Amino acid sequence: MSKITPLTIQQIEYVVHSIARETMSWSEPIPEFATRFPYKLESCLAVPFQTFNKRLYGGLTAKAAILSAH
């Protein structure tokens, strides 16, 4: 079994910007995420991995569900 390497913030921002560029119906520039919402992305991505004496969100489905709520 191979070890899963987590994505970096830069990789996630790249994917999000790529999807936005492909699906946008207008041609305005996309501002850098950090300039509009400092540390919001990092905060949202940390939520599924929170613990309180145990993992709060166990399994992929629970982690994806809490991400979609943010």
mmCIF file as Biopython writes it, N, C-alpha, C and O atoms, coordinates in Angstrom:
data_model
#
loop_
_atom_site.group_PDB
_atom_site.id
_atom_site.type_symbol
_atom_site.label_atom_id
_atom_site.label_alt_id
_atom_site.label_comp_id
_atom_site.label_asym_id
_atom_site.label_entity_id
_atom_site.label_seq_id
_atom_site.pdbx_PDB_ins_code
_atom_site.Cartn_x
_atom_site.Cartn_y
_atom_site.Cartn_z
_atom_site.occupancy
_atom_site.B_iso_or_equiv
_atom_site.auth_seq_id
_atom_site.auth_asym_id
_atom_site.pdbx_PDB_model_num
ATOM 1   N N  . MET A ? 1  ? 0.842   -1.173 0.000   1.0 0.0 1  A 1 
ATOM 2   C CA . MET A ? 1  ? 0.000   0.000  0.000   1.0 0.0 1  A 1 
ATOM 3   C C  . MET A ? 1  ? 0.889   1.239  0.000   1.0 0.0 1  A 1 
ATOM 4   O O  . MET A ? 1  ? 1.831   1.336  0.787   1.0 0.0 1  A 1 
ATOM 5   N N  . SER A ? 2  ? 0.588   2.176  -0.881  1.0 0.0 2  A 1 
ATOM 6   C CA . SER A ? 2  ? 1.401   3.386  -0.969  1.0 0.0 2  A 1 
ATOM 7   C C  . SER A ? 2  ? 0.858   4.460  -0.029  1.0 0.0 2  A 1 
ATOM 8   O O  . SER A ? 2  ? -0.330  4.487  0.293   1.0 0.0 2  A 1 
ATOM 9   N N  . LYS A ? 3  ? 1.749   5.337  0.398   1.0 0.0 3  A 1 
ATOM 10  C CA . LYS A ? 3  ? 1.374   6.432  1.289   1.0 0.0 3  A 1 
ATOM 11  C C  . LYS A ? 3  ? 0.749   7.558  0.482   1.0 0.0 3  A 1 
ATOM 12  O O  . LYS A ? 3  ? 1.245   7.913  -0.587  1.0 0.0 3  A 1 
ATOM 13  N N  . ILE A ? 4  ? -0.321  8.110  0.987   1.0 0.0 4  A 1 
ATOM 14  C CA . ILE A ? 4  ? -0.996  9.223  0.317   1.0 0.0 4  A 1 
ATOM 15  C C  . ILE A ? 4  ? -0.341  10.523 0.748   1.0 0.0 4  A 1 
ATOM 16  O O  . ILE A ? 4  ? -0.192  10.788 1.941   1.0 0.0 4  A 1 
ATOM 17  N N  . THR A ? 5  ? 0.045   11.327 -0.222  1.0 0.0 5  A 1 
ATOM 18  C CA . THR A ? 5  ? 0.662   12.615 0.047   1.0 0.0 5  A 1 
ATOM 19  C C  . THR A ? 5  ? -0.408  13.694 -0.029  1.0 0.0 5  A 1 
ATOM 20  O O  . THR A ? 5  ? -1.067  13.832 -1.059  1.0 0.0 5  A 1 
ATOM 21  N N  . PRO A ? 6  ? -0.592  14.462 1.043   1.0 0.0 6  A 1 
ATOM 22  C CA . PRO A ? 6  ? -1.608  15.524 1.007   1.0 0.0 6  A 1 
ATOM 23  C C  . PRO A ? 6  ? -1.255  16.611 -0.011  1.0 0.0 6  A 1 
ATOM 24  O O  . PRO A ? 6  ? -0.083  16.877 -0.277  1.0 0.0 6  A 1 
ATOM 25  N N  . LEU A ? 7  ? -2.288  17.225 -0.567  1.0 0.0 7  A 1 
ATOM 26  C CA . LEU A ? 7  ? -2.074  18.333 -1.491  1.0 0.0 7  A 1 
ATOM 27  C C  . LEU A ? 7  ? -1.652  19.570 -0.722  1.0 0.0 7  A 1 
ATOM 28  O O  . LEU A ? 7  ? -2.052  19.765 0.426   1.0 0.0 7  A 1 
ATOM 29  N N  . THR A ? 8  ? -0.853  20.393 -1.352  1.0 0.0 8  A 1 
ATOM 30  C CA . THR A ? 8  ? -0.452  21.665 -0.753  1.0 0.0 8  A 1 
ATOM 31  C C  . THR A ? 8  ? -1.528  22.714 -1.043  1.0 0.0 8  A 1 
ATOM 32  O O  . THR A ? 8  ? -2.371  22.522 -1.919  1.0 0.0 8  A 1 
ATOM 33  N N  . ILE A ? 9  ? -1.493  23.795 -0.319  1.0 0.0 9  A 1 
ATOM 34  C CA . ILE A ? 9  ? -2.437  24.899 -0.557  1.0 0.0 9  A 1 
ATOM 35  C C  . ILE A ? 9  ? -2.276  25.423 -1.978  1.0 0.0 9  A 1 
ATOM 36  O O  . ILE A ? 9  ? -3.266  25.741 -2.637  1.0 0.0 9  A 1 
ATOM 37  N N  . GLN A ? 10 ? -1.051  25.515 -2.450  1.0 0.0 10 A 1 
ATOM 38  C CA . GLN A ? 10 ? -0.806  26.010 -3.811  1.0 0.0 10 A 1 
ATOM 39  C C  . GLN A ? 10 ? -1.434  25.077 -4.853  1.0 0.0 10 A 1 
ATOM 40  O O  . GLN A ? 10 ? -1.987  25.548 -5.846  1.0 0.0 10 A 1 
ATOM 41  N N  . GLN A ? 11 ? -1.353  23.768 -4.637  1.0 0.0 11 A 1 
ATOM 42  C CA . GLN A ? 11 ? -1.950  22.822 -5.576  1.0 0.0 11 A 1 
ATOM 43  C C  . GLN A ? 11 ? -3.473  22.947 -5.575  1.0 0.0 11 A 1 
ATOM 44  O O  . GLN A ? 11 ? -4.101  22.904 -6.633  1.0 0.0 11 A 1 
ATOM 45  N N  . ILE A ? 12 ? -4.060  23.100 -4.406  1.0 0.0 12 A 1 
ATOM 46  C CA . ILE A ? 12 ? -5.513  23.244 -4.310  1.0 0.0 12 A 1 
ATOM 47  C C  . ILE A ? 12 ? -5.959  24.536 -4.977  1.0 0.0 12 A 1 
ATOM 48  O O  . ILE A ? 12 ? -6.945  24.540 -5.714  1.0 0.0 12 A 1 
ATOM 49  N N  . GLU A ? 13 ? -5.250  25.633 -4.731  1.0 0.0 13 A 1 
ATOM 50  C CA . GLU A ? 13 ? -5.591  26.904 -5.370  1.0 0.0 13 A 1 
ATOM 51  C C  . GLU A ? 13 ? -5.496  26.787 -6.884  1.0 0.0 13 A 1 
ATOM 52  O O  . GLU A ? 13 ? -6.341  27.326 -7.598  1.0 0.0 13 A 1 
ATOM 53  N N  . TYR A ? 14 ? -4.483  26.094 -7.382  1.0 0.0 14 A 1 
ATOM 54  C CA . TYR A ? 14 ? -4.316  25.899 -8.824  1.0 0.0 14 A 1 
ATOM 55  C C  . TYR A ? 14 ? -5.521  25.156 -9.411  1.0 0.0 14 A 1 
ATOM 56  O O  . TYR A ? 14 ? -6.050  25.550 -10.451 1.0 0.0 14 A 1 
ATOM 57  N N  . VAL A ? 15 ? -5.948  24.090 -8.747  1.0 0.0 15 A 1 
ATOM 58  C CA . VAL A ? 15 ? -7.089  23.312 -9.229  1.0 0.0 15 A 1 
ATOM 59  C C  . VAL A ? 15 ? -8.358  24.163 -9.216  1.0 0.0 15 A 1 
ATOM 60  O O  . VAL A ? 15 ? -9.117  24.164 -10.186 1.0 0.0 15 A 1 
ATOM 61  N N  . VAL A ? 16 ? -8.585  24.879 -8.129  1.0 0.0 16 A 1 
ATOM 62  C CA . VAL A ? 16 ? -9.786  25.715 -8.017  1.0 0.0 16 A 1 
ATOM 63  C C  . VAL A ? 16 ? -9.793  26.807 -9.088  1.0 0.0 16 A 1 
ATOM 64  O O  . VAL A ? 16 ? -10.822 27.050 -9.718  1.0 0.0 16 A 1 
ATOM 65  N N  . HIS A ? 17 ? -8.661  27.457 -9.294  1.0 0.0 17 A 1 
ATOM 66  C CA . HIS A ? 17 ? -8.582  28.503 -10.323 1.0 0.0 17 A 1 
ATOM 67  C C  . HIS A ? 17 ? -8.773  27.909 -11.718 1.0 0.0 17 A 1 
ATOM 68  O O  . HIS A ? 17 ? -9.409  28.527 -12.571 1.0 0.0 17 A 1 
ATOM 69  N N  . SER A ? 18 ? -8.231  26.722 -11.953 1.0 0.0 18 A 1 
ATOM 70  C CA . SER A ? 18 ? -8.403  26.072 -13.262 1.0 0.0 18 A 1 
ATOM 71  C C  . SER A ? 18 ? -9.872  25.769 -13.527 1.0 0.0 18 A 1 
ATOM 72  O O  . SER A ? 18 ? -10.377 26.013 -14.623 1.0 0.0 18 A 1 
ATOM 73  N N  . ILE A ? 19 ? -10.554 25.235 -12.514 1.0 0.0 19 A 1 
ATOM 74  C CA . ILE A ? 19 ? -11.978 24.933 -12.670 1.0 0.0 19 A 1 
ATOM 75  C C  . ILE A ? 19 ? -12.774 26.217 -12.880 1.0 0.0 19 A 1 
ATOM 76  O O  . ILE A ? 19 ? -13.677 26.256 -13.716 1.0 0.0 19 A 1 
ATOM 77  N N  . ALA A ? 20 ? -12.449 27.259 -12.134 1.0 0.0 20 A 1 
ATOM 78  C CA . ALA A ? 20 ? -13.156 28.537 -12.291 1.0 0.0 20 A 1 
ATOM 79  C C  . ALA A ? 20 ? -12.967 29.091 -13.700 1.0 0.0 20 A 1 
ATOM 80  O O  . ALA A ? 20 ? -13.925 29.555 -14.319 1.0 0.0 20 A 1 
ATOM 81  N N  . ARG A ? 21 ? -11.740 29.046 -14.207 1.0 0.0 21 A 1 
ATOM 82  C CA . ARG A ? 21 ? -11.479 29.565 -15.559 1.0 0.0 21 A 1 
ATOM 83  C C  . ARG A ? 21 ? -12.262 28.780 -16.606 1.0 0.0 21 A 1 
ATOM 84  O O  . ARG A ? 21 ? -12.771 29.363 -17.563 1.0 0.0 21 A 1 
ATOM 85  N N  . GLU A ? 22 ? -12.362 27.461 -16.432 1.0 0.0 22 A 1 
ATOM 86  C CA . GLU A ? 22 ? -13.059 26.624 -17.409 1.0 0.0 22 A 1 
ATOM 87  C C  . GLU A ? 22 ? -14.575 26.821 -17.369 1.0 0.0 22 A 1 
ATOM 88  O O  . GLU A ? 22 ? -15.243 26.662 -18.391 1.0 0.0 22 A 1 
ATOM 89  N N  . THR A ? 23 ? -15.118 27.160 -16.215 1.0 0.0 23 A 1 
ATOM 90  C CA . THR A ? 23 ? -16.570 27.219 -16.089 1.0 0.0 23 A 1 
ATOM 91  C C  . THR A ? 23 ? -17.141 28.633 -16.050 1.0 0.0 23 A 1 
ATOM 92  O O  . THR A ? 23 ? -18.361 28.797 -16.074 1.0 0.0 23 A 1 
ATOM 93  N N  . MET A ? 24 ? -16.297 29.648 -15.990 1.0 0.0 24 A 1 
ATOM 94  C CA . MET A ? 24 ? -16.791 31.027 -15.932 1.0 0.0 24 A 1 
ATOM 95  C C  . MET A ? 24 ? -17.418 31.431 -17.252 1.0 0.0 24 A 1 
ATOM 96  O O  . MET A ? 24 ? -16.959 31.031 -18.321 1.0 0.0 24 A 1 
ATOM 97  N N  . SER A ? 25 ? -18.471 32.226 -17.166 1.0 0.0 25 A 1 
ATOM 98  C CA . SER A ? 25 ? -19.113 32.707 -18.390 1.0 0.0 25 A 1 
ATOM 99  C C  . SER A ? 25 ? -18.713 34.143 -18.710 1.0 0.0 25 A 1 
ATOM 100 O O  . SER A ? 25 ? -19.212 34.721 -19.676 1.0 0.0 25 A 1 
ATOM 101 N N  . TRP A ? 26 ? -17.825 34.722 -17.917 1.0 0.0 26 A 1 
ATOM 102 C CA . TRP A ? 26 ? -17.324 36.060 -18.180 1.0 0.0 26 A 1 
ATOM 103 C C  . TRP A ? 26 ? -15.805 36.028 -18.164 1.0 0.0 26 A 1 
ATOM 104 O O  . TRP A ? 26 ? -15.214 35.039 -17.732 1.0 0.0 26 A 1 
ATOM 105 N N  . SER A ? 27 ? -15.175 37.076 -18.619 1.0 0.0 27 A 1 
ATOM 106 C CA . SER A ? 27 ? -13.719 37.049 -18.781 1.0 0.0 27 A 1 
ATOM 107 C C  . SER A ? 27 ? -12.993 37.972 -17.806 1.0 0.0 27 A 1 
ATOM 108 O O  . SER A ? 27 ? -11.916 38.474 -18.127 1.0 0.0 27 A 1 
ATOM 109 N N  . GLU A ? 28 ? -13.553 38.203 -16.640 1.0 0.0 28 A 1 
ATOM 110 C CA . GLU A ? 28 ? -12.877 39.035 -15.645 1.0 0.0 28 A 1 
ATOM 111 C C  . GLU A ? 28 ? -11.786 38.236 -14.962 1.0 0.0 28 A 1 
ATOM 112 O O  . GLU A ? 28 ? -11.891 37.016 -14.842 1.0 0.0 28 A 1 
ATOM 113 N N  . PRO A ? 29 ? -10.733 38.915 -14.511 1.0 0.0 29 A 1 
ATOM 114 C CA . PRO A ? 29 ? -9.659  38.191 -13.827 1.0 0.0 29 A 1 
ATOM 115 C C  . PRO A ? 29 ? -10.130 37.642 -12.487 1.0 0.0 29 A 1 
ATOM 116 O O  . PRO A ? 29 ? -10.991 38.224 -11.827 1.0 0.0 29 A 1 
ATOM 117 N N  . ILE A ? 30 ? -9.553  36.520 -12.102 1.0 0.0 30 A 1 
ATOM 118 C CA . ILE A ? 30 ? -9.870  35.899 -10.820 1.0 0.0 30 A 1 
ATOM 119 C C  . ILE A ? 30 ? -8.841  36.383 -9.806  1.0 0.0 30 A 1 
ATOM 120 O O  . ILE A ? 30 ? -7.646  36.153 -9.985  1.0 0.0 30 A 1 
ATOM 121 N N  . PRO A ? 31 ? -9.286  37.048 -8.746  1.0 0.0 31 A 1 
ATOM 122 C CA . PRO A ? 31 ? -8.308  37.525 -7.754  1.0 0.0 31 A 1 
ATOM 123 C C  . PRO A ? 31 ? -7.704  36.360 -6.975  1.0 0.0 31 A 1 
ATOM 124 O O  . PRO A ? 31 ? -8.312  35.295 -6.857  1.0 0.0 31 A 1 
ATOM 125 N N  . GLU A ? 32 ? -6.526  36.571 -6.455  1.0 0.0 32 A 1 
ATOM 126 C CA . GLU A ? 32 ? -5.904  35.562 -5.613  1.0 0.0 32 A 1 
ATOM 127 C C  . GLU A ? 32 ? -6.799  35.316 -4.407  1.0 0.0 32 A 1 
ATOM 128 O O  . GLU A ? 32 ? -7.315  36.261 -3.811  1.0 0.0 32 A 1 
ATOM 129 N N  . PHE A ? 33 ? -6.981  34.071 -4.053  1.0 0.0 33 A 1 
ATOM 130 C CA . PHE A ? 33 ? -7.868  33.714 -2.957  1.0 0.0 33 A 1 
ATOM 131 C C  . PHE A ? 33 ? -7.433  34.363 -1.647  1.0 0.0 33 A 1 
ATOM 132 O O  . PHE A ? 33 ? -8.267  34.867 -0.896  1.0 0.0 33 A 1 
ATOM 133 N N  . ALA A ? 34 ? -6.149  34.352 -1.376  1.0 0.0 34 A 1 
ATOM 134 C CA . ALA A ? 34 ? -5.628  34.874 -0.105  1.0 0.0 34 A 1 
ATOM 135 C C  . ALA A ? 34 ? -5.846  36.380 0.045   1.0 0.0 34 A 1 
ATOM 136 O O  . ALA A ? 34 ? -5.890  36.883 1.168   1.0 0.0 34 A 1 
ATOM 137 N N  . THR A ? 35 ? -5.982  37.105 -1.064  1.0 0.0 35 A 1 
ATOM 138 C CA . THR A ? 35 ? -6.191  38.545 -0.964  1.0 0.0 35 A 1 
ATOM 139 C C  . THR A ? 35 ? -7.608  38.888 -0.544  1.0 0.0 35 A 1 
ATOM 140 O O  . THR A ? 35 ? -7.853  39.965 0.000   1.0 0.0 35 A 1 
ATOM 141 N N  . ARG A ? 36 ? -8.537  37.984 -0.792  1.0 0.0 36 A 1 
ATOM 142 C CA . ARG A ? 36 ? -9.939  38.237 -0.445  1.0 0.0 36 A 1 
ATOM 143 C C  . ARG A ? 36 ? -10.320 37.643 0.899   1.0 0.0 36 A 1 
ATOM 144 O O  . ARG A ? 36 ? -11.078 38.246 1.659   1.0 0.0 36 A 1 
ATOM 145 N N  . PHE A ? 37 ? -9.799  36.470 1.188   1.0 0.0 37 A 1 
ATOM 146 C CA . PHE A ? 37 ? -10.159 35.762 2.421   1.0 0.0 37 A 1 
ATOM 147 C C  . PHE A ? 37 ? -8.895  35.168 3.037   1.0 0.0 37 A 1 
ATOM 148 O O  . PHE A ? 37 ? -8.651  33.972 2.877   1.0 0.0 37 A 1 
ATOM 149 N N  . PRO A ? 38 ? -8.087  35.962 3.733   1.0 0.0 38 A 1 
ATOM 150 C CA . PRO A ? 38 ? -6.823  35.455 4.278   1.0 0.0 38 A 1 
ATOM 151 C C  . PRO A ? 38 ? -7.038  34.242 5.196   1.0 0.0 38 A 1 
ATOM 152 O O  . PRO A ? 38 ? -7.827  34.296 6.139   1.0 0.0 38 A 1 
ATOM 153 N N  . TYR A ? 39 ? -6.342  33.183 4.912   1.0 0.0 39 A 1 
ATOM 154 C CA . TYR A ? 39 ? -6.313  31.937 5.699   1.0 0.0 39 A 1 
ATOM 155 C C  . TYR A ? 39 ? -7.644  31.192 5.758   1.0 0.0 39 A 1 
ATOM 156 O O  . TYR A ? 39 ? -7.757  30.216 6.500   1.0 0.0 39 A 1 
ATOM 157 N N  . LYS A ? 40 ? -8.637  31.613 5.013   1.0 0.0 40 A 1 
ATOM 158 C CA . LYS A ? 40 ? -9.933  30.916 5.012   1.0 0.0 40 A 1 
ATOM 159 C C  . LYS A ? 40 ? -9.804  29.518 4.402   1.0 0.0 40 A 1 
ATOM 160 O O  . LYS A ? 40 ? -10.364 28.559 4.933   1.0 0.0 40 A 1 
ATOM 161 N N  . LEU A ? 41 ? -9.083  29.396 3.310   1.0 0.0 41 A 1 
ATOM 162 C CA . LEU A ? 41 ? -8.909  28.096 2.668   1.0 0.0 41 A 1 
ATOM 163 C C  . LEU A ? 41 ? -8.208  27.118 3.602   1.0 0.0 41 A 1 
ATOM 164 O O  . LEU A ? 41 ? -8.636  25.972 3.738   1.0 0.0 41 A 1 
ATOM 165 N N  . GLU A ? 42 ? -7.140  27.563 4.242   1.0 0.0 42 A 1 
ATOM 166 C CA . GLU A ? 42 ? -6.418  26.700 5.176   1.0 0.0 42 A 1 
ATOM 167 C C  . GLU A ? 42 ? -7.323  26.264 6.324   1.0 0.0 42 A 1 
ATOM 168 O O  . GLU A ? 42 ? -7.282  25.113 6.759   1.0 0.0 42 A 1 
ATOM 169 N N  . SER A ? 43 ? -8.131  27.189 6.804   1.0 0.0 43 A 1 
ATOM 170 C CA . SER A ? 43 ? -9.054  26.885 7.896   1.0 0.0 43 A 1 
ATOM 171 C C  . SER A ? 43 ? -10.082 25.843 7.478   1.0 0.0 43 A 1 
ATOM 172 O O  . SER A ? 43 ? -10.330 24.887 8.212   1.0 0.0 43 A 1 
ATOM 173 N N  . CYS A ? 44 ? -10.674 26.020 6.317   1.0 0.0 44 A 1 
ATOM 174 C CA . CYS A ? 44 ? -11.680 25.068 5.829   1.0 0.0 44 A 1 
ATOM 175 C C  . CYS A ? 44 ? -11.086 23.675 5.615   1.0 0.0 44 A 1 
ATOM 176 O O  . CYS A ? 44 ? -11.722 22.666 5.921   1.0 0.0 44 A 1 
ATOM 177 N N  . LEU A ? 45 ? -9.875  23.632 5.091   1.0 0.0 45 A 1 
ATOM 178 C CA . LEU A ? 45 ? -9.249  22.341 4.818   1.0 0.0 45 A 1 
ATOM 179 C C  . LEU A ? 45 ? -8.812  21.617 6.088   1.0 0.0 45 A 1 
ATOM 180 O O  . LEU A ? 45 ? -8.632  20.399 6.072   1.0 0.0 45 A 1 
ATOM 181 N N  . ALA A ? 46 ? -8.641  22.342 7.176   1.0 0.0 46 A 1 
ATOM 182 C CA . ALA A ? 46 ? -8.231  21.727 8.438   1.0 0.0 46 A 1 
ATOM 183 C C  . ALA A ? 46 ? -9.407  21.118 9.196   1.0 0.0 46 A 1 
ATOM 184 O O  . ALA A ? 46 ? -9.212  20.221 10.016  1.0 0.0 46 A 1 
ATOM 185 N N  . VAL A ? 47 ? -10.614 21.588 8.936   1.0 0.0 47 A 1 
ATOM 186 C CA . VAL A ? 47 ? -11.786 21.145 9.706   1.0 0.0 47 A 1 
ATOM 187 C C  . VAL A ? 47 ? -11.976 19.628 9.693   1.0 0.0 47 A 1 
ATOM 188 O O  . VAL A ? 47 ? -12.201 19.060 10.761  1.0 0.0 47 A 1 
ATOM 189 N N  . PRO A ? 48 ? -11.901 18.937 8.553   1.0 0.0 48 A 1 
ATOM 190 C CA . PRO A ? 48 ? -12.146 17.494 8.572   1.0 0.0 48 A 1 
ATOM 191 C C  . PRO A ? 48 ? -11.130 16.694 9.401   1.0 0.0 48 A 1 
ATOM 192 O O  . PRO A ? 48 ? -11.370 15.530 9.720   1.0 0.0 48 A 1 
ATOM 193 N N  . PHE A ? 49 ? -10.032 17.299 9.736   1.0 0.0 49 A 1 
ATOM 194 C CA . PHE A ? 49 ? -8.981  16.586 10.467  1.0 0.0 49 A 1 
ATOM 195 C C  . PHE A ? 49 ? -8.919  16.983 11.933  1.0 0.0 49 A 1 
ATOM 196 O O  . PHE A ? 49 ? -7.967  16.634 12.630  1.0 0.0 49 A 1 
ATOM 197 N N  . GLN A ? 50 ? -9.930  17.711 12.408  1.0 0.0 50 A 1 
ATOM 198 C CA . GLN A ? 50 ? -9.976  18.121 13.808  1.0 0.0 50 A 1 
ATOM 199 C C  . GLN A ? 50 ? -10.188 16.911 14.710  1.0 0.0 50 A 1 
ATOM 200 O O  . GLN A ? 50 ? -10.802 15.918 14.322  1.0 0.0 50 A 1 
ATOM 201 N N  . THR A ? 51 ? -9.664  17.026 15.917  1.0 0.0 51 A 1 
ATOM 202 C CA . THR A ? 51 ? -9.856  15.971 16.909  1.0 0.0 51 A 1 
ATOM 203 C C  . THR A ? 51 ? -10.300 16.590 18.231  1.0 0.0 51 A 1 
ATOM 204 O O  . THR A ? 51 ? -10.048 17.763 18.505  1.0 0.0 51 A 1 
ATOM 205 N N  . PHE A ? 52 ? -10.959 15.782 19.029  1.0 0.0 52 A 1 
ATOM 206 C CA . PHE A ? 52 ? -11.330 16.148 20.391  1.0 0.0 52 A 1 
ATOM 207 C C  . PHE A ? 52 ? -11.389 14.833 21.156  1.0 0.0 52 A 1 
ATOM 208 O O  . PHE A ? 52 ? -12.454 14.246 21.344  1.0 0.0 52 A 1 
ATOM 209 N N  . ASN A ? 53 ? -10.220 14.389 21.590  1.0 0.0 53 A 1 
ATOM 210 C CA . ASN A ? 53 ? -10.026 13.074 22.197  1.0 0.0 53 A 1 
ATOM 211 C C  . ASN A ? 53 ? -10.225 11.933 21.214  1.0 0.0 53 A 1 
ATOM 212 O O  . ASN A ? 53 ? -9.926  10.785 21.543  1.0 0.0 53 A 1 
ATOM 213 N N  . LYS A ? 54 ? -10.714 12.215 20.036  1.0 0.0 54 A 1 
ATOM 214 C CA . LYS A ? 54 ? -10.834 11.258 18.941  1.0 0.0 54 A 1 
ATOM 215 C C  . LYS A ? 54 ? -11.057 12.054 17.662  1.0 0.0 54 A 1 
ATOM 216 O O  . LYS A ? 54 ? -11.272 13.265 17.705  1.0 0.0 54 A 1 
ATOM 217 N N  . ARG A ? 55 ? -11.005 11.372 16.533  1.0 0.0 55 A 1 
ATOM 218 C CA . ARG A ? 55 ? -11.283 12.055 15.271  1.0 0.0 55 A 1 
ATOM 219 C C  . ARG A ? 55 ? -12.759 12.425 15.221  1.0 0.0 55 A 1 
ATOM 220 O O  . ARG A ? 55 ? -13.621 11.585 15.475  1.0 0.0 55 A 1 
ATOM 221 N N  . LEU A ? 56 ? -13.048 13.669 14.899  1.0 0.0 56 A 1 
ATOM 222 C CA . LEU A ? 56 ? -14.436 14.107 14.826  1.0 0.0 56 A 1 
ATOM 223 C C  . LEU A ? 56 ? -15.112 13.654 13.544  1.0 0.0 56 A 1 
ATOM 224 O O  . LEU A ? 56 ? -16.317 13.402 13.535  1.0 0.0 56 A 1 
ATOM 225 N N  . TYR A ? 57 ? -14.360 13.549 12.471  1.0 0.0 57 A 1 
ATOM 226 C CA . TYR A ? 57 ? -14.901 13.169 11.172  1.0 0.0 57 A 1 
ATOM 227 C C  . TYR A ? 57 ? -14.115 11.972 10.653  1.0 0.0 57 A 1 
ATOM 228 O O  . TYR A ? 57 ? -13.080 12.140 10.007  1.0 0.0 57 A 1 
ATOM 229 N N  . GLY A ? 58 ? -14.597 10.773 10.929  1.0 0.0 58 A 1 
ATOM 230 C CA . GLY A ? 58 ? -13.907 9.563  10.500  1.0 0.0 58 A 1 
ATOM 231 C C  . GLY A ? 58 ? -14.366 9.145  9.117   1.0 0.0 58 A 1 
ATOM 232 O O  . GLY A ? 58 ? -15.559 9.181  8.816   1.0 0.0 58 A 1 
ATOM 233 N N  . GLY A ? 59 ? -13.448 8.760  8.299   1.0 0.0 59 A 1 
ATOM 234 C CA . GLY A ? 59 ? -13.785 8.272  6.970   1.0 0.0 59 A 1 
ATOM 235 C C  . GLY A ? 59 ? -13.898 9.370  5.929   1.0 0.0 59 A 1 
ATOM 236 O O  . GLY A ? 59 ? -14.101 10.542 6.245   1.0 0.0 59 A 1 
ATOM 237 N N  . LEU A ? 60 ? -13.763 8.965  4.712   1.0 0.0 60 A 1 
ATOM 238 C CA . LEU A ? 60 ? -13.762 9.889  3.584   1.0 0.0 60 A 1 
ATOM 239 C C  . LEU A ? 60 ? -15.107 10.595 3.413   1.0 0.0 60 A 1 
ATOM 240 O O  . LEU A ? 60 ? -15.150 11.794 3.136   1.0 0.0 60 A 1 
ATOM 241 N N  . THR A ? 61 ? -16.199 9.856  3.576   1.0 0.0 61 A 1 
ATOM 242 C CA . THR A ? 61 ? -17.531 10.442 3.382   1.0 0.0 61 A 1 
ATOM 243 C C  . THR A ? 61 ? -17.787 11.560 4.380   1.0 0.0 61 A 1 
ATOM 244 O O  . THR A ? 61 ? -18.273 12.626 4.000   1.0 0.0 61 A 1 
ATOM 245 N N  . ALA A ? 62 ? -17.471 11.337 5.645   1.0 0.0 62 A 1 
ATOM 246 C CA . ALA A ? 62 ? -17.685 12.370 6.661   1.0 0.0 62 A 1 
ATOM 247 C C  . ALA A ? 62 ? -16.805 13.587 6.406   1.0 0.0 62 A 1 
ATOM 248 O O  . ALA A ? 62 ? -17.244 14.723 6.581   1.0 0.0 62 A 1 
ATOM 249 N N  . LYS A ? 63 ? -15.554 13.346 5.990   1.0 0.0 63 A 1 
ATOM 250 C CA . LYS A ? 63 ? -14.644 14.459 5.701   1.0 0.0 63 A 1 
ATOM 251 C C  . LYS A ? 63 ? -15.148 15.274 4.510   1.0 0.0 63 A 1 
ATOM 252 O O  . LYS A ? 63 ? -15.109 16.504 4.540   1.0 0.0 63 A 1 
ATOM 253 N N  . ALA A ? 64 ? -15.617 14.600 3.470   1.0 0.0 64 A 1 
ATOM 254 C CA . ALA A ? 64 ? -16.138 15.301 2.296   1.0 0.0 64 A 1 
ATOM 255 C C  . ALA A ? 64 ? -17.407 16.067 2.641   1.0 0.0 64 A 1 
ATOM 256 O O  . ALA A ? 64 ? -17.626 17.169 2.137   1.0 0.0 64 A 1 
ATOM 257 N N  . ALA A ? 65 ? -18.241 15.492 3.494   1.0 0.0 65 A 1 
ATOM 258 C CA . ALA A ? 65 ? -19.493 16.157 3.873   1.0 0.0 65 A 1 
ATOM 259 C C  . ALA A ? 65 ? -19.217 17.448 4.624   1.0 0.0 65 A 1 
ATOM 260 O O  . ALA A ? 65 ? -19.853 18.468 4.357   1.0 0.0 65 A 1 
ATOM 261 N N  . ILE A ? 66 ? -18.285 17.416 5.552   1.0 0.0 66 A 1 
ATOM 262 C CA . ILE A ? 66 ? -18.001 18.632 6.314   1.0 0.0 66 A 1 
ATOM 263 C C  . ILE A ? 66 ? -17.303 19.685 5.433   1.0 0.0 66 A 1 
ATOM 264 O O  . ILE A ? 66 ? -17.483 20.885 5.640   1.0 0.0 66 A 1 
ATOM 265 N N  . LEU A ? 67 ? -16.517 19.237 4.463   1.0 0.0 67 A 1 
ATOM 266 C CA . LEU A ? 67 ? -15.911 20.198 3.532   1.0 0.0 67 A 1 
ATOM 267 C C  . LEU A ? 67 ? -16.973 20.890 2.698   1.0 0.0 67 A 1 
ATOM 268 O O  . LEU A ? 67 ? -16.890 22.094 2.452   1.0 0.0 67 A 1 
ATOM 269 N N  . SER A ? 68 ? -17.975 20.131 2.261   1.0 0.0 68 A 1 
ATOM 270 C CA . SER A ? 68 ? -19.016 20.732 1.425   1.0 0.0 68 A 1 
ATOM 271 C C  . SER A ? 68 ? -19.874 21.711 2.216   1.0 0.0 68 A 1 
ATOM 272 O O  . SER A ? 68 ? -20.513 22.585 1.630   1.0 0.0 68 A 1 
ATOM 273 N N  . ALA A ? 69 ? -19.897 21.576 3.544   1.0 0.0 69 A 1 
ATOM 274 C CA . ALA A ? 69 ? -20.660 22.493 4.384   1.0 0.0 69 A 1 
ATOM 275 C C  . ALA A ? 69 ? -19.963 23.846 4.531   1.0 0.0 69 A 1 
ATOM 276 O O  . ALA A ? 69 ? -20.593 24.841 4.889   1.0 0.0 69 A 1 
ATOM 277 N N  . HIS A ? 70 ? -18.668 23.873 4.254   1.0 0.0 70 A 1 
ATOM 278 C CA . HIS A ? 70 ? -17.920 25.128 4.391   1.0 0.0 70 A 1 
ATOM 279 C C  . HIS A ? 70 ? -17.900 25.783 3.057   1.0 0.0 70 A 1 
ATOM 280 O O  . HIS A ? 70 ? -17.327 26.862 2.907   1.0 0.0 70 A 1 
#
